């Protein structure tokens, strides 16, 4: 559990720090608040998962790990990073008066108008997103939505890490520590 807490916290901290900083200093309409940038940051931060699973393999398992234990460790790291992401996102929302969804939908309306849509078309399109505003205000909906933003990236990284690191010849430990019972 130590590895999940350390490396999951590091991954979550990197993700939320970069994203909140980008939104806070660049605004809703910037590249730093785009989905492409957000998922790229998540993917890069999940390298902490690879490092965590490798350290666990090398230190706790004597340099050898099977697929399922490696996957479990990767998923534990992914859950910790997702929980950290949710916690900091909720703090950010509270600190900004829960204005995120209103600002996000306003940016969407501006984008539609800039694309040449008539005011009536924009209004009609935005009516379809009113459910987002309503549901996002409910933490029982918002928290699982936030979890589902990041966890699929963690799942992919966990599968990749487990598949690669089960082979002890890939990035072997320089000095394998004696295996401890876990």
WOZIUR-V561146 format. One line per field, one symbol per residue. burial: + if it has 24 or more other ideal C-beta (glycine too) atoms within 12 Angstrom, else -. Layout:
burial=???
This chain:
burial=--++-+++++++++++++++-++----+----+----+--+++-+++++++++++++++++-+++---++++++++++++++++++++++-++------++--++-+++----------------+------+--+-----+--+++-+++-+++-++++++-+++------+---------
